[in-house]
Amino acid sequence: MFPRNHSSYYNIMPDGTVKQINPFTGTEVWAVPGRGSKPITNDVPATAKKIVRTEKEEYCSFCPTRYYETPPEKARLVKIDGQYKTYYHLPPDRYVDTAAEFRRTGNLFEIVTIDYWKKNYGYKLAHRLAQWRDEYFANPKGMEHINTIIHYKLQQSGKTEEQIKRKSAFEKVNMMDAFFGGCHELVIAKTHYEQDAAYDTQLRSSGDLSVDEHFHYFKFVIDAMKDMLEYNRYIRYVSIFQNWLRSAGASFDHLHKQICALDEWGASINEQINMVRQDANVSNELGSNFASQYNLIFAENDYAIAYVGIGHRYPTIEIYSKSVSARPYEHSDDEVRGFSDIVHACHAALGSQSSCNEEWYYTPIDAVYKMPWHVMLKWRVNVPAGFEGGTSIYINPITPIDMRDKIVPRLYELRNEHKIAHFSIAEECKLHPNPLKYYMK
């Protein structure tokens, strides 16, 4: 069992130092007064460079005029007369017929490669995916697209032109399989910059999407996750994350999420499932109930709750679903929308100028014991250094209370401007005990 004395995890020292231990990971963190506190701002920095706006978006390989610089689209979300429609497996010569609000493609540089699944499990493309691959390659535009992408990938892997020419047809077909049935995907947003951007730092982030756009972004990602689980039976967990800006690990400063399948849960998920196995209510007791005792909860609606997390290397916001369902694809549309509304608002409050990681956590497909779906937003405003490496005590420049006090005024401002959904903020939150209902069935 776990300590029930919250002071075991959270102590404010007389000098103002806040000592924290994350209840779920055991990570030890100190927030030391005087270390500095980065303000939340969307002001254009002095180092920003003027951009030349073009009629068509062509600033990076994820932009709308450069569809053929990414692998074939597994799906495309299009908005027609105010309604969203998903197109699956578009023929390559129809890419320019519609404008994708979001599009789903294979990751050209997979973390867990298709060879991993093939060689370790005997994985083969599902019939529908193999048929799509063959039809796509039979189309002259598709053949050109695939050959160009393979050539680029081999170049980026350090191959010479002579080595590329010597690649066998079998090797190229295997590479091509990754584009159609690989298990590391991207969901790419339409727009690179904000609507009226004049500088290269005015990128369009999650918080710059409308409330409805963000909901459909979430729905589209969840659809991709569900599809992946259907076509690869060896998956035990799907990691979903978003790296905002290069300093947070993004390959392009263009809004996108990554969806990467794994054949195991990973240490973090294993530990969290073990905790709920020992105490079904632990996510309430050491999560939302704990946060309410220290006034760290700052946002709530009927479907989700948000608070400042403790014991994180970076200032972190945690958003939890209140649903009895424990996996994203088991949630109703209303539950997904309510959850999305809080995540969107937190992104908007953090702003687009600072790096941020969005990480999804939920109950694995093969788990018996449930933990709630939750998202962590990690604000990358500090760099762990030598002190942390030598002591395993991490220095976070912002105390949890200071983080809350930065977010709350921004949420009120954004709500007044109708840029986020309407929900309870700060003192408006109910703070009822055990708000997360994941354990009820």
Residue pairs with C-beta under 8 A, 6 or more apart in sequence:
1 278
1 279
2 23
2 275
2 278
2 279
2 282
2 285
2 286
3 9
4 285
6 290
6 293
6 294
8 21
9 20
9 21
9 22
9 23
9 286
9 290
9 310
9 311
10 18
10 19
10 20
10 21
10 290
10 294
10 310
10 400
11 18
11 19
11 20
12 18
13 19
15 33
16 33
16 399
17 30
17 31
17 32
17 33
18 30
18 31
18 399
18 400
18 401
19 28
19 29
19 30
20 28
20 29
20 30
20 31
20 310
20 311
20 396
20 400
21 27
21 28
21 29
21 310
21 311
22 29
22 309
22 310
22 311
22 312
23 286
23 287
23 290
23 310
23 311
24 271
24 272
24 275
24 286
24 287
25 268
25 271
25 311
26 311
27 311
27 312
27 313
27 394
28 311
28 392
28 393
28 394
29 310
29 311
29 312
29 313
29 393
29 394
29 395
29 396
30 393
30 394
30 395
30 396
31 395
31 396
31 397
31 398
31 399
31 400
31 402
32 395
35 395
35 397
36 397
37 397
37 398
37 402
38 354
38 381
38 397
38 398
39 406
40 349
40 350
40 351
40 354
40 406
40 407
40 410
41 351
41 353
42 351
42 352
42 353
43 353
44 198
44 199
44 201
44 202
45 201
45 353
48 199
48 200
48 201
48 202
49 199
49 200
50 198
50 199
50 200
51 59
51 193
51 197
51 198
51 199
51 200
53 193
53 197
53 198
56 64
56 65
57 63
57 64
57 65
57 190
57 191
57 192
58 65
58 66
59 192
59 193
59 254
60 66
60 192
60 252
60 253
60 254
61 69
61 70
61 252
62 70
62 188
62 192
62 252
62 254
62 256
63 192
63 254
64 99
64 100
64 190
67 73
67 95
67 96
67 100
67 103
68 92
68 95
68 145
68 148
68 149
69 149
69 152
70 105
70 108
70 149
70 186
70 188
71 105
71 106
71 107
71 108
71 149
71 178
71 179
72 92
72 105
72 106
72 136
72 142
72 145
72 146
72 179
72 180
73 89
73 90
73 95
73 100
73 103
73 104
73 105
74 88
74 89
74 104
74 105
74 106
74 180
74 185
74 224
74 227
75 86
75 87
75 88
75 89
75 103
75 104
75 220
75 223
75 224
75 227
76 86
76 87
76 90
76 98
76 100
76 102
76 103
76 104
77 84
77 85
77 86
77 100
77 101
77 102
77 103
77 216
77 220
78 84
78 85
78 86
78 87
78 98
78 99
78 100
78 101
79 85
79 101
80 98
84 101
84 216
86 220
86 223
87 98
89 132
89 136
91 135
91 136
91 139
91 141
91 142
92 136
92 139
92 141
92 142
92 145
93 139
93 141
93 142
99 190
100 188
100 190
101 189
101 190
101 213
101 216
102 187
102 188
102 189
102 190
102 216
102 217
102 220
103 187
103 188
104 185
104 186
104 187
104 188
104 220
104 224
105 179
105 185
105 186
105 188
106 178
106 179
106 180
106 182
106 184
106 185
106 186
107 182
107 184
107 185
107 186
107 258
107 260
108 149
108 152
108 153
109 153
109 156
109 251
110 178
110 182
110 183
110 184
110 260
111 184
111 260
112 183
112 184
112 260
112 261
112 262
113 178
113 182
113 184
114 123
114 174
114 177
114 178
114 181
114 182
114 183
115 174
117 123
117 183
117 232
117 234
118 124
118 174
120 263
121 234
121 263
123 232
123 234
124 130
125 133
125 177
125 180
125 181
125 231
126 181
126 231
128 231
129 180
129 181
129 231
130 180
130 181
132 180
133 176
133 177
133 179
133 180
133 181
135 142
136 142
136 146
136 180
137 143
137 146
137 176
146 176
146 179
149 179
150 172
150 175
150 176
151 164
153 175
154 163
154 164
154 167
155 164
159 167
181 231
181 232
183 228
183 232
183 235
183 260
183 261
184 258
184 259
184 260
184 261
185 224
185 228
185 258
185 259
185 260
186 256
186 257
186 258
186 259
187 217
187 220
187 221
187 224
187 256
187 257
187 258
187 259
188 254
188 255
188 256
189 204
189 209
189 217
189 254
189 255
189 256
191 204
191 255
192 203
192 204
192 254
193 202
193 203
193 204
194 202
194 203
194 204
194 208
194 352
195 204
197 203
197 204
201 353
202 352
203 245
203 253
203 254
203 255
203 352
204 255
204 352
205 244
205 255
205 347
205 351
205 352
206 214
206 217
206 242
206 244
206 255
206 343
206 344
206 347
206 348
206 358
207 344
207 345
207 346
207 347
207 348
207 349
207 350
207 351
207 352
208 348
208 352
209 217
209 344
211 340
211 341
211 344
211 420
211 421
214 340
214 341
214 343
214 344
214 347
215 336
215 337
215 340
215 341
215 344
217 257
217 340
218 336
218 339
218 340
218 343
219 333
219 336
221 240
221 257
221 259
222 328
222 329
222 331
222 336
224 259
225 238
225 240
225 259
225 328
225 329
226 329
228 235
228 238
228 259
228 261
229 235
229 238
229 365
232 261
234 263
235 261
235 262
235 263
235 365
236 262
236 263
236 264
236 265
236 364
236 365
236 366
237 261
237 262
237 264
237 265
237 266
237 269
237 364
237 365
238 259
238 260
238 261
238 262
239 258
239 259
239 260
239 261
239 262
239 266
239 360
240 257
240 258
240 259
240 260
240 359
240 360
241 257
241 258
241 260
241 357
241 358
241 359
241 360
242 255
242 256
242 257
242 258
242 357
242 358
243 249
243 250
243 258
243 355
243 357
244 250
244 255
244 352
244 355
244 356
244 357
244 358
245 253
245 354
245 355
245 356
245 380
246 253
246 355
247 355
247 380
248 355
248 356
248 357
248 380
249 357
250 256
257 358
265 273
265 364
265 367
268 361
269 361
269 364
272 361
272 371
273 363
273 364
273 367
273 369
273 371
275 282
275 371
276 282
276 283
276 369
276 370
276 371
276 439
277 369
279 285
280 369
280 370
280 439
281 434
281 439
283 320
283 371
283 372
283 374
283 436
283 438
283 439
284 433
284 434
284 435
284 436
287 318
287 320
287 436
288 297
288 305
288 307
288 320
288 434
288 435
288 436
289 433
289 434
291 297
291 307
291 308
291 318
292 307
292 431
292 433
294 400
294 401
295 401
295 404
296 307
296 308
296 310
296 400
296 401
296 404
297 305
297 306
297 307
297 429
297 431
298 306
298 307
298 308
298 404
298 407
298 408
298 411
298 425
298 426
298 429
299 305
299 306
299 319
299 342
299 345
299 346
299 411
299 423
299 424
299 425
299 429
300 306
300 342
300 423
300 424
300 428
300 429
300 430
300 435
301 338
301 341
301 342
301 421
301 423
301 424
302 322
302 338
303 321
303 322
303 323
303 334
303 335
303 337
303 338
303 339
303 341
304 319
304 320
304 321
304 322
304 338
304 339
304 341
304 342
304 343
305 319
305 320
305 322
305 342
305 429
305 435
305 436
306 317
306 318
306 319
306 320
306 342
306 346
307 317
307 318
307 404
308 315
308 316
308 317
308 318
308 400
308 401
308 403
308 404
308 407
309 316
309 317
309 318
309 376
309 400
310 400
312 376
312 378
312 396
313 378
313 382
313 384
313 388
313 394
313 396
314 357
314 378
314 379
314 380
314 381
314 382
314 396
315 378
315 379
315 381
315 382
315 396
315 397
315 398
315 403
316 376
316 377
316 378
316 379
317 346
317 350
317 376
317 377
317 379
317 403
317 407
318 374
318 375
318 376
319 339
319 342
319 343
319 346
319 374
319 375
319 376
319 377
320 372
320 373
320 374
320 436
321 331
321 335
321 339
321 372
321 373
321 374
321 436
321 438
322 372
322 435
322 436
322 437
323 330
323 331
323 332
323 335
323 339
323 372
323 373
323 437
323 438
324 437
324 438
324 440
324 441
325 331
325 332
325 335
325 373
325 438
326 362
326 363
326 370
326 371
326 372
326 373
326 438
327 362
327 363
327 365
327 373
328 336
328 360
328 362
328 373
331 339
331 373
339 373
339 375
341 420
341 421
341 423
342 421
342 423
343 358
343 375
343 377
344 420
344 421
345 411
345 414
345 415
345 420
345 421
345 423
346 377
346 407
347 356
347 358
347 377
348 410
348 414
348 419
348 420
349 407
349 410
349 411
349 414
350 356
350 377
350 379
350 407
351 410
354 379
354 380
354 381
355 379
355 380
355 381
356 377
356 378
356 379
356 380
357 376
357 377
357 378
357 380
358 375
358 376
358 377
358 378
359 375
359 376
359 378
360 373
360 374
360 375
361 371
361 373
361 374
361 375
361 376
362 371
362 372
362 373
362 374
363 369
363 370
363 371
363 372
363 373
363 438
370 438
370 439
371 438
372 436
372 438
373 438
379 403
381 397
381 398
382 395
382 396
382 397
384 394
384 395
387 393
387 395
388 394
388 395
398 406
408 425
408 426
411 420
411 425
411 426
412 425
414 420
415 422
415 425
424 430
